[in-house]
Amino acid sequence: MSKDRSIAPARPGRGRKARLRTLLGVLAIAASGLVAGSPAQASAPGEADVASRPAVIDVPGAEGGTAVQKQQALLDYWTPERVRRATGAEEDGPKAASTGARVDPRITAVAEGPHSTAVGKLVFEHANGTPDHCTATAIDSESEILVLTAAHCLHEGPDGTWTKNVVFIPARHDGDEPYGRFTAWNVATSALWASGDKPDWEHDYGIVVTNDNAVGETVVEAAGGYQIVPDARTGEKVSVMGYSGPPYDGEHQEFCEDLIEPTVPPLDMWQVECANMTPGSSGSPWILDYDYNTGAGYIGGLNSISDTQGFMASPRFDARAGEFVALLEQIAGARP
Protein backbone atom coordinates (compact mmCIF):
# COMPACT_ATOMS: atom_id res chain seq x y z
CA MET A 1 0.00 0.00 0.00
CA SER A 2 1.51 3.32 -1.01
CA LYS A 3 1.47 6.40 1.16
CA ASP A 4 -1.85 8.16 0.58
CA ARG A 5 -1.64 11.63 2.07
CA SER A 6 -5.30 12.24 1.20
CA ILE A 7 -6.33 10.27 4.28
CA ALA A 8 -3.69 11.65 6.63
CA PRO A 9 -5.15 13.68 9.51
CA ALA A 10 -4.72 17.40 8.95
CA ARG A 11 -2.55 19.44 11.30
CA PRO A 12 -3.27 21.81 12.78
CA GLY A 13 -6.99 21.10 12.99
CA ARG A 14 -9.89 23.48 12.51
CA GLY A 15 -13.20 24.15 14.25
CA ARG A 16 -12.05 23.57 17.85
CA LYS A 17 -9.04 25.85 17.53
CA ALA A 18 -9.73 27.86 20.69
CA ARG A 19 -9.63 24.70 22.80
CA LEU A 20 -6.72 22.85 21.18
CA ARG A 21 -4.02 24.23 23.44
CA THR A 22 -5.14 21.84 26.19
CA LEU A 23 -3.60 18.47 25.41
CA LEU A 24 -5.34 15.56 27.11
CA GLY A 25 -5.33 11.82 27.89
CA VAL A 26 -5.58 8.27 26.50
CA LEU A 27 -7.69 5.10 26.96
CA ALA A 28 -9.23 1.79 25.57
CA ILE A 29 -10.73 -1.79 25.74
CA ALA A 30 -9.00 -4.76 27.33
CA ALA A 31 -6.02 -6.43 25.70
CA SER A 32 -5.98 -10.21 25.56
CA GLY A 33 -4.54 -10.93 29.00
CA LEU A 34 -3.12 -9.36 32.15
CA VAL A 35 -0.28 -10.77 34.21
CA ALA A 36 0.56 -10.17 37.87
CA GLY A 37 3.99 -8.88 38.81
CA SER A 38 5.88 -6.09 40.55
CA PRO A 39 4.48 -2.59 41.18
CA ALA A 40 5.43 0.43 39.07
CA GLN A 41 7.54 3.35 40.19
CA ALA A 42 6.49 6.96 39.63
CA SER A 43 9.24 9.07 38.06
CA ALA A 44 10.10 12.73 37.58
CA PRO A 45 8.88 15.07 36.34
CA GLY A 46 5.52 15.08 38.09
CA GLU A 47 5.91 12.11 40.40
CA ALA A 48 2.37 12.59 41.69
CA ASP A 49 0.84 12.29 38.21
CA VAL A 50 3.03 9.99 36.12
CA ALA A 51 4.37 6.45 36.39
CA SER A 52 7.04 5.99 33.72
CA ARG A 53 10.13 4.01 32.84
CA PRO A 54 12.56 3.51 29.96
CA ALA A 55 11.15 0.97 27.52
CA VAL A 56 12.44 -2.56 28.09
CA ILE A 57 13.97 -4.46 25.16
CA ASP A 58 14.34 -8.13 26.03
CA VAL A 59 15.04 -9.97 22.77
CA PRO A 60 17.90 -12.07 21.40
CA GLY A 61 20.84 -9.93 20.29
CA ALA A 62 19.91 -6.91 22.40
CA GLU A 63 21.95 -7.59 25.53
CA GLY A 64 25.09 -5.49 25.68
CA GLY A 65 24.39 -3.68 22.44
CA THR A 66 24.22 0.03 21.77
CA ALA A 67 20.85 1.79 21.72
CA VAL A 68 20.75 1.52 17.93
CA GLN A 69 21.68 -2.16 18.00
CA LYS A 70 19.00 -2.88 20.59
CA GLN A 71 16.36 -1.12 18.49
CA GLN A 72 17.36 -3.12 15.42
CA ALA A 73 17.24 -6.38 17.38
CA LEU A 74 13.72 -5.49 18.50
CA LEU A 75 12.60 -4.69 14.94
CA ASP A 76 14.07 -7.98 13.72
CA TYR A 77 12.36 -9.83 16.56
CA TRP A 78 8.88 -8.75 15.46
CA THR A 79 8.68 -10.88 12.33
CA PRO A 80 5.36 -10.99 10.41
CA GLU A 81 4.63 -14.35 12.01
CA ARG A 82 5.24 -13.02 15.53
CA VAL A 83 3.04 -9.97 14.85
CA ARG A 84 0.22 -12.31 13.83
CA ARG A 85 0.71 -14.42 16.95
CA ALA A 86 0.35 -11.25 19.00
CA THR A 87 -3.10 -10.86 17.46
CA GLY A 88 -4.09 -14.42 18.25
CA ALA A 89 -4.60 -15.14 14.54
CA GLU A 90 -3.08 -17.86 12.39
CA GLU A 91 -0.33 -16.81 9.99
CA ASP A 92 -2.59 -17.46 6.99
CA GLY A 93 -5.80 -16.14 8.54
CA PRO A 94 -8.55 -17.71 10.69
CA LYS A 95 -8.65 -21.53 10.60
CA ALA A 96 -12.30 -21.50 9.62
CA ALA A 97 -11.39 -19.88 6.30
CA SER A 98 -9.29 -22.84 5.21
CA THR A 99 -11.26 -25.71 6.73
CA GLY A 100 -14.61 -24.90 5.16
CA ALA A 101 -16.23 -24.30 8.54
CA ARG A 102 -18.72 -21.45 8.90
CA VAL A 103 -16.96 -18.07 8.99
CA ASP A 104 -18.32 -15.29 11.17
CA PRO A 105 -19.67 -12.78 8.60
CA ARG A 106 -17.97 -9.94 10.47
CA ILE A 107 -14.55 -11.33 9.51
CA THR A 108 -15.14 -10.49 5.85
CA ALA A 109 -16.27 -6.95 6.62
CA VAL A 110 -12.80 -5.51 7.25
CA ALA A 111 -10.24 -3.48 5.36
CA GLU A 112 -12.17 -1.17 3.05
CA GLY A 113 -13.91 1.17 5.48
CA PRO A 114 -12.60 4.54 6.73
CA HIS A 115 -9.16 4.41 8.27
CA SER A 116 -6.43 6.73 9.47
CA THR A 117 -2.70 6.83 8.81
CA ALA A 118 -2.06 8.05 12.37
CA VAL A 119 -3.79 5.03 13.95
CA GLY A 120 -1.70 1.90 14.20
CA LYS A 121 -1.11 -1.47 15.73
CA LEU A 122 0.87 -1.57 18.99
CA VAL A 123 2.61 -4.89 19.56
CA PHE A 124 4.26 -5.87 22.83
CA GLU A 125 4.88 -8.73 25.22
CA HIS A 126 3.80 -9.22 28.81
CA ALA A 127 6.49 -9.80 31.43
CA ASN A 128 6.17 -13.58 30.98
CA GLY A 129 6.84 -13.33 27.24
CA THR A 130 3.24 -13.68 26.05
CA PRO A 131 2.75 -11.59 22.87
CA ASP A 132 -0.22 -9.22 22.65
CA HIS A 133 -1.43 -6.17 20.76
CA CYS A 134 -3.45 -3.00 21.22
CA THR A 135 -4.27 0.06 19.12
CA ALA A 136 -2.51 3.42 19.45
CA THR A 137 -2.58 6.87 17.82
CA ALA A 138 0.11 9.44 17.04
CA ILE A 139 -0.46 12.73 18.88
CA ASP A 140 0.06 15.99 17.03
CA SER A 141 2.14 17.61 19.77
CA GLU A 142 5.25 19.78 19.69
CA SER A 143 7.64 16.85 20.09
CA GLU A 144 5.96 14.79 17.32
CA ILE A 145 7.02 11.56 19.05
CA LEU A 146 4.13 10.77 21.44
CA VAL A 147 1.72 7.90 20.84
CA LEU A 148 -1.49 7.50 22.85
CA THR A 149 -2.87 4.15 24.00
CA ALA A 150 -4.59 2.52 26.96
CA ALA A 151 -2.65 2.33 30.20
CA HIS A 152 -3.38 -1.38 30.48
CA CYS A 153 -1.44 -1.95 27.24
CA LEU A 154 1.71 -0.63 28.94
CA HIS A 155 1.26 -1.57 32.58
CA GLU A 156 -0.93 -4.24 34.12
CA GLY A 157 -2.31 -2.13 36.95
CA PRO A 158 -1.84 -2.21 40.72
CA ASP A 159 0.76 -4.81 41.73
CA GLY A 160 1.32 -5.55 38.03
CA THR A 161 4.32 -5.33 35.73
CA TRP A 162 5.22 -3.20 32.73
CA THR A 163 4.95 -4.73 29.29
CA LYS A 164 8.10 -4.96 27.14
CA ASN A 165 9.32 -5.02 23.52
CA VAL A 166 6.83 -2.31 22.50
CA VAL A 167 6.63 -1.30 18.82
CA PHE A 168 4.10 1.01 17.10
CA ILE A 169 3.19 0.30 13.45
CA PRO A 170 0.99 3.09 12.04
CA ALA A 171 -1.56 2.23 9.33
CA ARG A 172 -0.57 -1.45 9.25
CA HIS A 173 -2.85 -3.12 6.72
CA ASP A 174 -2.77 -6.81 5.81
CA GLY A 175 0.96 -7.00 6.56
CA ASP A 176 1.86 -3.77 4.74
CA GLU A 177 3.62 -1.11 6.83
CA PRO A 178 3.71 2.06 4.69
CA TYR A 179 5.18 4.37 7.38
CA GLY A 180 7.63 1.99 8.99
CA ARG A 181 7.93 1.01 12.64
CA PHE A 182 8.57 3.06 15.77
CA THR A 183 10.17 1.42 18.80
CA ALA A 184 9.43 2.70 22.30
CA TRP A 185 11.99 4.87 24.09
CA ASN A 186 9.88 5.48 27.20
CA VAL A 187 6.47 4.28 28.38
CA ALA A 188 4.19 5.99 30.90
CA THR A 189 0.75 5.77 32.50
CA SER A 190 -1.19 7.84 34.96
CA ALA A 191 0.09 7.22 38.48
CA LEU A 192 -3.54 6.57 39.44
CA TRP A 193 -3.58 3.59 37.07
CA ALA A 194 -0.32 2.07 38.30
CA SER A 195 -1.15 2.32 42.02
CA GLY A 196 -4.10 1.73 44.30
CA ASP A 197 -6.06 -1.37 45.27
CA LYS A 198 -7.77 -2.14 41.95
CA PRO A 199 -7.68 -1.00 38.30
CA ASP A 200 -8.78 2.63 37.95
CA TRP A 201 -10.49 2.52 34.55
CA GLU A 202 -11.34 6.21 34.78
CA HIS A 203 -7.57 6.86 34.39
CA ASP A 204 -6.76 4.06 31.92
CA TYR A 205 -4.52 6.16 29.67
CA GLY A 206 -0.86 5.92 28.72
CA ILE A 207 1.70 7.26 26.29
CA VAL A 208 4.62 5.77 24.40
CA VAL A 209 7.53 8.11 23.66
CA THR A 210 8.80 6.72 20.36
CA ASN A 211 12.12 6.59 18.56
CA ASP A 212 12.23 7.63 14.89
CA ASN A 213 11.67 5.12 12.09
CA ALA A 214 14.40 3.60 9.91
CA VAL A 215 14.58 6.67 7.63
CA GLY A 216 14.81 9.14 10.51
CA GLU A 217 11.23 10.42 10.53
CA THR A 218 9.29 11.15 13.70
CA VAL A 219 5.98 9.36 13.93
CA VAL A 220 4.02 12.54 13.15
CA GLU A 221 6.30 13.41 10.21
CA ALA A 222 5.67 9.96 8.76
CA ALA A 223 2.02 9.26 9.51
CA GLY A 224 0.42 12.49 10.73
CA GLY A 225 -1.23 12.93 14.10
CA TYR A 226 -4.31 14.15 15.92
CA GLN A 227 -4.60 16.86 18.52
CA ILE A 228 -6.53 16.04 21.68
CA VAL A 229 -9.50 18.05 22.96
CA PRO A 230 -11.19 17.87 26.38
CA ASP A 231 -14.71 18.72 25.38
CA ALA A 232 -16.47 15.54 24.27
CA ARG A 233 -20.16 15.89 25.11
CA THR A 234 -23.23 13.70 25.52
CA GLY A 235 -24.85 13.18 22.10
CA GLU A 236 -21.72 14.06 20.13
CA LYS A 237 -20.79 11.68 17.28
CA VAL A 238 -17.46 9.87 17.41
CA SER A 239 -15.70 7.68 14.87
CA VAL A 240 -13.69 4.80 16.33
CA MET A 241 -10.91 2.92 14.48
CA GLY A 242 -9.05 -0.03 15.94
CA TYR A 243 -7.20 -3.27 15.29
CA SER A 244 -9.76 -5.71 16.67
CA GLY A 245 -8.60 -9.26 17.37
CA PRO A 246 -10.59 -12.50 16.91
CA PRO A 247 -13.06 -12.95 15.35
CA TYR A 248 -11.36 -10.18 13.34
CA ASP A 249 -7.83 -10.63 12.01
CA GLY A 250 -6.13 -7.68 13.73
CA GLU A 251 -4.57 -6.66 10.41
CA HIS A 252 -7.06 -3.97 9.43
CA GLN A 253 -8.70 -1.01 11.12
CA GLU A 254 -12.27 -1.83 12.08
CA PHE A 255 -14.57 1.20 12.04
CA CYS A 256 -17.51 2.17 14.24
CA GLU A 257 -19.56 5.34 14.59
CA ASP A 258 -21.94 6.19 17.42
CA LEU A 259 -23.17 8.95 19.73
CA ILE A 260 -21.55 9.48 23.13
CA GLU A 261 -23.55 8.83 26.28
CA PRO A 262 -22.53 8.64 29.96
CA THR A 263 -21.93 5.35 31.72
CA VAL A 264 -24.11 4.24 34.61
CA PRO A 265 -22.90 5.56 38.02
CA PRO A 266 -20.75 5.05 39.98
CA LEU A 267 -18.52 4.66 36.90
CA ASP A 268 -17.88 8.17 35.53
CA MET A 269 -16.89 7.53 31.91
CA TRP A 270 -18.23 7.97 28.37
CA GLN A 271 -19.64 5.06 26.38
CA VAL A 272 -20.57 4.15 22.80
CA GLU A 273 -22.03 0.99 21.26
CA CYS A 274 -19.35 -0.65 19.08
CA ALA A 275 -19.70 -4.43 18.99
CA ASN A 276 -16.85 -4.80 16.48
CA MET A 277 -14.31 -3.34 18.93
CA THR A 278 -12.95 -6.59 20.37
CA PRO A 279 -9.78 -7.22 22.45
CA GLY A 280 -6.90 -5.66 20.55
CA SER A 281 -8.80 -2.44 19.95
CA SER A 282 -7.67 -1.12 23.33
CA GLY A 283 -6.39 2.41 22.81
CA SER A 284 -8.49 3.01 19.69
CA PRO A 285 -9.11 6.75 19.33
CA TRP A 286 -12.55 8.33 19.54
CA ILE A 287 -12.37 10.88 16.71
CA LEU A 288 -14.57 13.97 16.90
CA ASP A 289 -15.48 15.96 13.76
CA TYR A 290 -14.13 13.14 11.59
CA ASP A 291 -13.74 14.10 7.91
CA TYR A 292 -14.22 11.08 5.62
CA ASN A 293 -12.34 12.78 2.78
CA THR A 294 -9.20 13.90 4.61
CA GLY A 295 -9.16 11.79 7.78
CA ALA A 296 -8.96 14.97 9.86
CA GLY A 297 -10.48 15.27 13.32
CA TYR A 298 -9.63 15.44 17.01
CA ILE A 299 -9.17 12.81 19.70
CA GLY A 300 -11.96 13.06 22.28
CA GLY A 301 -11.62 9.67 23.97
CA LEU A 302 -10.21 6.14 23.68
CA ASN A 303 -11.36 2.54 24.08
CA SER A 304 -10.86 1.37 27.66
CA ILE A 305 -13.29 -1.31 28.85
CA SER A 306 -16.30 -3.03 27.31
CA ASP A 307 -19.24 -5.17 28.38
CA THR A 308 -20.89 -8.23 26.85
CA GLN A 309 -23.53 -6.09 25.12
CA GLY A 310 -21.08 -4.34 22.79
CA PHE A 311 -20.73 -1.09 24.75
CA MET A 312 -17.27 0.48 24.95
CA ALA A 313 -16.22 3.00 27.60
CA SER A 314 -13.62 5.78 27.60
CA PRO A 315 -12.25 7.86 30.46
CA ARG A 316 -13.31 11.49 30.39
CA PHE A 317 -10.38 13.73 29.54
CA ASP A 318 -9.91 16.19 32.39
CA ALA A 319 -7.32 18.57 33.82
CA ARG A 320 -5.30 15.70 35.32
CA ALA A 321 -5.10 13.99 31.95
CA GLY A 322 -3.97 17.25 30.37
CA GLU A 323 -1.21 17.58 32.95
CA PHE A 324 -0.18 14.00 32.19
CA VAL A 325 0.29 14.75 28.49
CA ALA A 326 2.19 17.95 29.27
CA LEU A 327 4.56 16.02 31.54
CA LEU A 328 5.17 13.47 28.79
CA GLU A 329 6.15 16.32 26.49
CA GLN A 330 8.83 17.19 29.03
CA ILE A 331 10.02 13.59 29.13
CA ALA A 332 10.05 13.51 25.31
CA GLY A 333 12.35 16.53 25.35
CA ALA A 334 15.05 14.39 26.98
CA ARG A 335 15.06 11.79 24.22
CA PRO A 336 18.41 11.73 22.34
Buried (B, 14 or more C-beta within 10 A) or exposed (E): EEEEEEBBBBBEBEBBEEEBEBBBBBBBBBBBEBBEBEEBEBBEEBEEBBBBBEBBBBBEBBEEEEEEBBBBBBBEBBEEEBBBBBBBBBEEBBEBBEEEEEBEEBBEBBEEBBBBBBBBBBBBBBBEEBBBBBBBBBBBBEBBBBBBBBBBBBBBBBBBBBBBBBBBBBBBBEEEBBBBBBBBBBBBBBBBBBBEEEBBBBBBBBBBBBBBBEEEBBBBBBBBBBBBBBEBEEEBBBBBBBBBBBBBBBBBBBBBBBEBBEBEEEEEBBBBBBEBBBBBBBBBBBBBBBBEEEBBBBBBBBBBBBEEEBBBBBBBBBEBBBBBBBBBBEBBEEEE
